[in-house]
C-alpha cells in the first residue's frame, strides 16, 4: 500500500474522531480538500533524468573518470574511452535502443 494511502486513511480517521467530539460541528456542502501526494509515483520524475547508456553506466556502476569497475565480474576496470567504438557509438543513445543493439 502506498504511504500516501495509509496517511490519508489516518488523517480521515483522526478528523472523524475530532468531529465527533465537537458539539456544534457539522459537514458543509462546500469544504476544503486536503490533497496528499505520493512523490514516489510522481509523473514528472521520469522526465527529469536522462535515459542514456552513459547515464545508466554512471548511475549503476562504479565509474572513476574513464575507468568503469565491474565488481564481482572482473578485476581490471573497463576503459570508457574514445578508443572503444561501441562506447562512442552508444553512450548518448536511449537505453532501450542500446539494449536492442547489444542483444544482437
N, C-alpha and C positions, 0 to 999 in steps of 0.2 A: 504494500500500500504506500502511496506517495506520502511524504512528510506533510505536504500542504493539506491533503485529505484528512489526515489524523488531526492536524491543528484546527482545521475548520470544524470538525466534529466536537473537539474540546471547547472551542470558543462558543459554538451553539449551545452546548450543554451548560456552560457557565452562564451564558446570557439568560437561558431559561430559568436557571436556579435563582439568579438575581431578580428576574422579572416576577417570579412567584413571591418573593419577599417584599416587593413594593406594593403597597395597598392601592395606590391610585394610578398605577401604570397600566396602560393599555396599548395594544398594537395599533399602529396608524396605517392607513392605506398607503400614504406616501412616506417612505422612510429611507434612510441611508443604506448603502450597500457596502459591506466590507469585502474587498477582493483580496484573496490570498493566492499568491502565485508560487508555483514550484519552479525555481530557476533551473533545475536540472533538465527540464524538457522545454526550455525557452527556445522559440523558433529562430531567433536571431543568432544564437551561438554558432551554428554551423557556417554562417556567413562570415564569421569573424576569424576564421582560421584557414590557412592555405591547405589544400589537399593535394600537394605535390609530393613527388617521390623524395625530394630533398627535405621537405618539412617533416615527412614521416620518419626518415632516417634520423634526423636531429631530435625528434620527439621520443622515439622508441629505442634508439641505440646510443651507446656512449661514443661521442664524437669529440675529438680534440684537434682543431684546425682541419687538416686533411686526413687524419687518421681515424678510422672507424673500427671500434673494438667489438668483436662478436663474442661476448662472454659465453664460455662453455662450449664453443664450437671450434674456435681457432685461437692459438696463442698469439700469432702475428696479426697486427692490425691490417685492415684493408685500406689501401690508399685511394682516396677520392680526389683524383687529380685530373687535369685536362688530358693526361695520357690515357685515361680509362674511357674508351669510346662509348661504352654502354652508359656510364655515369653522365657523360657530357650530353648524350642523346636524350636521356630520360629524366634527368634531375628536375627539370621545370615542367614536366608533364603531369597531368592528373593521375592520381594513384590508381584509379580504375583502368586507365589506358596502360599504365606500366604493368599492372597485373596481367593483362591480356598479352602484352608483348613478351614478358618474361615466361609466361606459361608455354609459349611456342617453342 
